[in-house]
Amino acid sequence: MHATMATSSEQQHTTQALELATQALCLSNPNPRVGCVITTPDGRFLGQGFTQQAGGPHAEVMALRDAAARGNEVHGATAFVTLEPCSHQGRTGPCCDALIGAGIGKVVASLADPNPLVSGQGFARLRAAGVEVVVGPGAEESRELNIGFFSRMLRGTPWVRLKTAASLDGTTALSNGQSQWITSPAARADGHAWRARACAVLTGIGTVLDDDPRLDVREVATQRQPHLVIVDSQLQTPLQARLFSIPNRTCLVYTASGDPEKTAALEGRGATVVHLPNPQGKVDLGAMLQDLGRRAINELHVEAGHKLNGSFLREGVVDELLLYLAPRLLGPGLGMAQTAALQALADGTALEYVSVDRIGPDLRVVARVQGRDRF
């Protein structure tokens, strides 16, 4: 499938569609974040929309509805959409059929949908109906916005983002375990925004036992709570843990234990217990990620202790680091991840900085493991 050079007007309307897509960031999971703008052939605005919650209308249908509500006729119009219109019947009908039925004359799409159920078929159906199709404007931005969706569709596993907060010298907790709070309220609120965009938040049994966290989204407004994933090799999660107090949230407990009584007790609290041991008697992290992919988890937000962080890094399954660094030095204590000592500098994990920003008094660093986004 070849991309066609876009005009400056097409680039402008695509930018508007991408801005709309960001409004689906914490809403559309596990569906991709998609925006759509409909204009006349000469660029006059007719309608717009973005993908709603799973099972709700996609961006194209929302834009068609918006145009109708405004009293605008869309026959012969151009639809700017940030991902290929779907061509399959899922919880909603095919968006390409909705565009064809409305008489849209041209579709400008950022890139093809990686979903094997679509993957070019939407474009083919549009072209077969006589709709002009342009592909390419905003491709990089759309893929980045949907990095977890692309990861799940092309690798079968979620995009794994490991979050931690530390002092500038890398200490995440004092030697006595004290860690609340190293970073500022602004950084904690920002961290909740990253939780909100994820399909699931993951932690380990050590964090559950030490901190009794809720691990929900509280500091920012959200219409949905991400799923919770607990790595608990021996099924030690307390039945009275606060994490069970969050309503309407899926809780997955991955374990190496086959204890039927503990399994039944946790399932009685509403958890789903998944038995995935590795030869060392721990949870098989690779198999867990494959299972999470099958459960439609796009972005996995890891908030764990230094031991589990180290396991994720040693297994080579971390895609991205989300680090909050406070302007203070704390000296010896617990680090970001417990890993083995290296014998050569070249053996370290190579990263690429994505962004470095001030969040209140702290720094937020987003760094990507080199090569992990090439899929």
C-alpha positions as CSV (number, residue, x, y, z in Angstrom):
1,M,0.0,0.0,0.0
2,H,1.6,3.3,-1.1
3,A,1.3,6.6,0.7
4,T,0.2,9.7,-1.2
5,M,1.8,13.1,-0.6
6,A,-0.6,15.2,1.5
7,T,-1.3,18.9,0.9
8,S,-0.8,21.5,3.6
9,S,-4.6,21.6,4.1
10,E,-4.7,17.8,4.6
11,Q,-1.9,18.1,7.1
12,Q,-3.8,20.8,9.0
13,H,-7.0,18.8,9.2
14,T,-5.0,15.7,10.2
15,T,-3.5,17.6,13.0
16,Q,-7.0,18.5,14.2
17,A,-8.0,14.8,14.0
18,L,-4.9,13.9,16.1
19,E,-5.8,16.4,18.7
20,L,-9.2,14.8,18.9
21,A,-7.6,11.4,19.2
22,T,-5.8,12.4,22.3
23,Q,-9.2,12.9,24.0
24,A,-9.7,9.2,23.7
25,L,-6.4,8.5,25.5
26,C,-8.0,7.3,28.8
27,L,-11.3,6.4,27.3
28,S,-11.2,4.0,24.3
29,N,-9.1,1.1,25.7
30,P,-8.7,-1.6,24.4
31,N,-9.6,0.1,21.1
32,P,-7.2,2.5,19.5
33,R,-7.3,6.2,20.1
34,V,-8.7,7.7,16.9
35,G,-9.9,11.1,15.9
36,C,-11.9,12.1,12.8
37,V,-12.6,15.5,11.1
38,I,-15.0,15.9,8.2
39,T,-14.8,18.8,5.8
40,T,-16.1,19.9,2.5
41,P,-13.7,19.3,-0.5
42,D,-12.5,23.0,-0.1
43,G,-11.8,22.6,3.6
44,R,-14.9,23.9,5.3
45,F,-15.5,22.2,8.7
46,L,-18.6,19.9,8.9
47,G,-18.2,17.6,11.9
48,Q,-15.7,15.9,14.2
49,G,-15.5,13.1,16.8
50,F,-13.2,10.6,18.6
51,T,-13.6,7.0,19.6
52,Q,-15.7,6.4,22.7
53,Q,-15.6,3.6,25.3
54,A,-15.3,0.1,24.1
55,G,-18.6,-0.9,22.6
56,G,-19.5,2.7,21.8
57,P,-19.2,4.5,18.5
58,H,-15.8,4.9,16.8
59,A,-14.4,8.3,15.7
60,E,-15.9,8.2,12.1
61,V,-19.4,7.5,13.4
62,M,-19.1,10.2,16.0
63,A,-18.0,12.7,13.3
64,L,-20.9,11.7,11.0
65,R,-23.3,12.2,13.9
66,D,-21.8,15.5,14.8
67,A,-22.1,16.8,11.2
68,A,-25.8,15.7,11.1
69,A,-26.4,17.4,14.4
70,R,-25.0,20.6,12.9
71,G,-27.3,20.2,9.9
72,N,-24.3,19.6,7.6
73,E,-24.6,17.4,4.5
74,V,-21.5,15.2,4.0
75,H,-22.1,13.8,0.6
76,G,-18.8,14.2,-1.4
77,A,-17.0,15.4,1.8
78,T,-13.5,14.5,3.0
79,A,-13.0,12.5,6.2
80,F,-9.6,12.9,7.9
81,V,-9.1,10.0,10.3
82,T,-6.0,9.0,12.3
83,L,-6.3,5.2,11.6
84,E,-7.7,3.1,8.8
85,P,-11.5,2.8,9.1
86,C,-12.3,-0.6,10.4
87,S,-13.9,-3.2,8.0
88,H,-15.1,-5.9,10.4
89,Q,-18.1,-6.4,12.6
90,G,-17.2,-6.2,16.2
91,R,-19.2,-4.6,19.0
92,T,-19.9,-1.9,16.4
93,G,-20.3,-2.1,12.6
94,P,-17.6,-1.4,10.0
95,C,-16.7,2.3,9.9
96,C,-15.8,2.1,6.3
97,D,-19.3,1.1,5.5
98,A,-20.6,4.0,7.5
99,L,-18.5,6.4,5.5
100,I,-19.5,4.8,2.2
101,G,-23.2,4.9,3.2
102,A,-22.9,8.6,4.1
103,G,-21.5,9.4,0.6
104,I,-18.0,10.5,1.8
105,G,-15.9,11.1,-1.3
106,K,-12.4,11.1,0.1
107,V,-10.7,9.6,3.1
108,V,-7.3,10.9,4.4
109,A,-5.9,8.4,6.9
110,S,-2.7,8.5,8.9
111,L,-1.8,4.8,8.6
112,A,-3.2,1.3,8.2
113,D,-4.8,-0.6,11.1
114,P,-2.4,-3.3,12.4
115,N,-5.4,-5.4,13.4
116,P,-5.3,-8.5,11.1
117,L,-9.1,-8.2,10.9
118,V,-8.6,-4.8,9.1
119,S,-5.0,-4.4,7.9
120,G,-5.8,-2.8,4.5
121,Q,-9.2,-4.2,4.0
122,G,-10.9,-1.0,5.1
123,F,-8.9,1.0,2.5
124,A,-9.7,-1.7,-0.2
125,R,-13.4,-1.5,0.6
126,L,-13.4,2.3,0.4
127,R,-11.6,2.3,-2.9
128,A,-13.9,-0.4,-4.3
129,A,-16.8,1.9,-3.5
130,G,-15.2,4.8,-5.5
131,V,-13.8,6.7,-2.4
132,E,-10.5,8.3,-2.9
133,V,-8.0,7.3,-0.3
134,V,-4.8,9.1,0.9
135,V,-2.6,7.4,3.4
136,G,0.3,8.9,5.4
137,P,-0.3,12.3,7.0
138,G,0.3,12.1,10.8
139,A,1.4,8.4,10.6
140,E,4.2,8.8,13.2
141,E,2.0,10.7,15.7
142,S,-0.9,8.3,15.3
143,R,1.4,5.2,15.9
144,E,2.9,6.8,18.9
145,L,-0.5,7.6,20.4
146,N,-1.4,4.0,19.9
147,I,1.9,2.3,20.7
148,G,0.3,-0.2,23.0
149,F,-2.3,-1.2,20.4
150,F,0.4,-1.7,17.8
151,S,2.4,-3.7,20.3
152,R,-0.5,-6.0,21.1
153,M,-1.5,-6.5,17.4
154,L,2.1,-7.0,16.1
155,R,3.9,-8.6,19.0
156,G,1.0,-10.2,20.9
157,T,2.1,-8.5,24.1
158,P,1.4,-5.1,25.8
159,W,3.7,-2.1,25.7
160,V,5.4,-2.3,29.1
161,R,6.0,1.1,30.8
162,L,7.9,0.9,34.1
163,K,7.3,3.8,36.4
164,T,9.3,4.8,39.5
165,A,10.0,7.9,41.6
166,A,13.4,8.5,43.0
167,S,15.9,11.1,44.3
168,L,18.3,12.6,41.9
169,D,20.9,10.0,43.0
170,G,18.5,7.1,42.2
171,T,17.2,6.2,45.7
172,T,13.6,5.0,45.7
173,A,13.4,4.3,49.5
174,L,15.6,4.7,52.5
175,S,17.3,1.7,54.0
176,N,14.6,1.5,56.6
177,G,11.9,1.3,53.9
178,Q,10.6,4.9,54.1
179,S,9.6,6.1,50.7
180,Q,6.5,8.4,51.0
181,W,6.9,10.9,49.6
182,I,10.1,11.5,47.6
183,T,8.5,13.4,44.8
184,S,5.9,16.2,44.9
185,P,2.1,16.1,44.7
186,A,2.4,17.5,41.2
187,A,4.5,14.4,40.2
188,R,2.1,12.1,41.9
189,A,-0.9,13.6,40.0
190,D,1.0,13.3,36.7
191,G,1.7,9.7,37.5
192,H,-2.0,9.1,38.0
193,A,-2.6,10.5,34.5
194,W,-0.2,7.9,33.1
195,R,-2.1,5.2,35.1
196,A,-5.3,6.4,33.6
197,R,-4.1,5.9,30.0
198,A,-3.0,2.3,30.7
199,C,-5.2,-0.7,30.2
200,A,-3.7,-2.2,33.4
201,V,-1.6,-1.3,36.3
202,L,0.8,-4.0,37.6
203,T,2.5,-4.4,40.9
204,G,4.2,-7.1,42.9
205,I,3.3,-8.8,46.2
206,G,6.1,-7.0,48.0
207,T,4.4,-3.7,47.3
208,V,1.0,-5.0,48.3
209,L,2.3,-6.3,51.6
210,D,4.5,-3.3,52.4
211,D,2.2,-0.4,51.3
212,D,-1.3,-1.9,51.1
213,P,-1.9,0.4,48.0
214,R,-5.2,0.9,46.2
215,L,-3.4,1.5,42.8
216,D,-6.4,3.2,41.3
217,V,-6.7,6.5,39.5
218,R,-7.6,9.3,42.0
219,E,-5.6,12.4,41.2
220,V,-7.1,13.0,37.7
221,A,-10.6,12.6,36.4
222,T,-11.3,9.3,34.5
223,Q,-14.3,7.5,33.2
224,R,-12.7,4.1,33.7
225,Q,-10.3,2.4,36.1
226,P,-7.5,0.4,34.6
227,H,-7.3,-3.3,35.4
228,L,-5.1,-4.4,38.2
229,V,-2.4,-7.1,37.8
230,I,-0.6,-8.6,40.8
231,V,2.5,-10.7,40.5
232,D,2.2,-13.0,43.5
233,S,4.2,-16.2,43.3
234,Q,3.0,-17.8,46.5
235,L,-0.6,-16.3,46.7
236,Q,0.2,-14.1,49.7
237,T,-2.2,-11.3,48.7
238,P,-4.3,-10.5,51.9
239,L,-8.0,-10.9,51.4
240,Q,-8.6,-7.6,53.2
241,A,-6.1,-5.6,51.0
242,R,-7.3,-2.2,50.0
243,L,-6.9,-3.0,46.3
244,F,-10.1,-5.1,46.6
245,S,-12.0,-1.9,47.6
246,I,-12.1,-0.5,44.1
247,P,-15.5,-1.3,42.4
248,N,-15.8,-2.3,38.7
249,R,-12.2,-3.2,38.3
250,T,-10.8,-6.4,36.9
251,C,-8.1,-7.9,39.2
252,L,-5.7,-10.5,37.8
253,V,-3.3,-12.4,40.1
254,Y,-0.5,-14.3,38.4
255,T,1.1,-17.0,40.5
256,A,3.4,-20.0,40.6
257,S,1.3,-21.5,43.4
258,G,-1.3,-24.2,42.8
259,D,-2.8,-23.9,46.3
260,P,-6.5,-24.5,45.7
261,E,-7.7,-23.0,49.0
262,K,-5.8,-19.7,48.5
263,T,-6.9,-19.6,44.8
264,A,-10.6,-20.1,45.9
265,A,-10.3,-17.4,48.6
266,L,-8.9,-14.8,46.2
267,E,-11.4,-15.7,43.5
268,G,-14.1,-15.2,46.2
269,R,-12.8,-11.6,46.5
270,G,-13.4,-11.2,42.7
271,A,-9.9,-11.8,41.5
272,T,-9.0,-14.0,38.5
273,V,-6.0,-16.3,39.5
274,V,-3.7,-17.3,36.7
275,H,-1.2,-20.1,37.3
276,L,2.0,-19.4,35.2
277,P,5.1,-20.8,36.9
278,N,8.6,-20.7,35.6
279,P,11.2,-23.4,36.4
280,Q,12.5,-21.3,39.3
281,G,9.1,-21.3,41.1
282,K,8.4,-17.7,40.2
283,V,5.8,-16.2,37.8
284,D,6.8,-16.6,34.1
285,L,6.8,-12.9,33.1
286,G,7.0,-13.6,29.3
287,A,4.0,-16.0,29.5
288,M,2.2,-13.5,31.6
289,L,2.6,-10.8,29.0
290,Q,1.4,-13.1,26.3
291,D,-1.7,-13.8,28.4
292,L,-2.3,-10.1,29.0
293,G,-2.1,-9.6,25.3
294,R,-4.8,-12.2,24.8
295,R,-6.8,-10.3,27.4
296,A,-6.6,-7.1,25.2
297,I,-4.1,-5.2,27.4
298,N,-2.4,-2.6,25.2
299,E,-0.4,-0.5,27.7
300,L,0.9,-2.1,30.9
301,H,1.9,0.4,33.6
302,V,4.3,-1.2,36.1
303,E,4.5,0.3,39.6
304,A,6.5,-2.2,41.6
305,G,9.4,-2.5,44.0
306,H,13.1,-2.8,43.1
307,K,13.0,-6.6,43.1
308,L,10.2,-7.0,40.5
309,N,11.6,-4.0,38.5
310,G,14.9,-5.9,38.3
311,S,13.1,-9.0,37.1
312,F,11.4,-7.2,34.4
313,L,14.6,-5.6,33.2
314,R,16.6,-8.8,33.4
315,E,13.9,-10.6,31.3
316,G,14.2,-7.9,28.7
317,V,10.5,-7.1,28.6
318,V,10.5,-3.4,29.6
319,D,9.8,-1.1,26.7
320,E,9.8,2.3,28.3
321,L,10.8,3.9,31.6
322,L,8.8,6.7,33.3
323,L,11.0,8.2,35.9
324,Y,10.2,11.0,38.3
325,L,13.3,12.5,39.9
326,A,13.2,14.7,42.9
327,P,15.7,17.6,43.5
328,R,17.3,15.9,46.5
329,L,20.1,13.5,47.4
330,L,19.2,10.6,49.7
331,G,22.3,8.6,49.7
332,P,22.3,4.8,50.3
333,G,19.0,3.0,50.2
334,L,16.9,1.0,47.7
335,G,17.5,1.7,44.0
336,M,15.2,1.6,41.1
337,A,15.9,-2.0,40.2
338,Q,17.7,-4.9,41.7
339,T,19.9,-6.3,39.0
340,A,23.2,-8.2,38.9
341,A,26.5,-6.3,38.9
342,L,27.8,-5.8,35.3
343,Q,31.3,-6.5,34.2
344,A,31.4,-4.1,31.3
345,L,29.7,-0.8,30.5
346,A,28.6,-2.2,27.1
347,D,26.4,-4.7,29.0
348,G,24.1,-1.9,30.4
349,T,20.6,-1.4,29.0
350,A,20.8,1.2,26.3
351,L,18.0,3.8,26.3
352,E,16.8,6.7,24.2
353,Y,15.3,9.8,25.8
354,V,11.8,10.5,24.6
355,S,11.2,13.5,26.7
356,V,12.5,15.4,29.8
357,D,10.0,17.8,31.5
358,R,9.6,19.7,34.7
359,I,6.6,18.6,36.7
360,G,6.4,20.9,39.7
361,P,9.8,20.9,41.3
362,D,10.6,17.4,39.9
363,L,11.9,16.1,36.6
364,R,9.9,13.6,34.5
365,V,12.0,11.5,32.2
366,V,10.5,9.2,29.6
367,A,13.2,6.9,28.2
368,R,12.7,4.1,25.7
369,V,14.8,0.9,25.6
370,Q,16.6,1.0,22.3
371,G,15.0,-1.0,19.5
372,R,11.9,-2.0,21.5
373,D,9.5,0.1,19.4
374,R,10.6,-1.6,16.1
375,F,7.7,-3.8,15.4
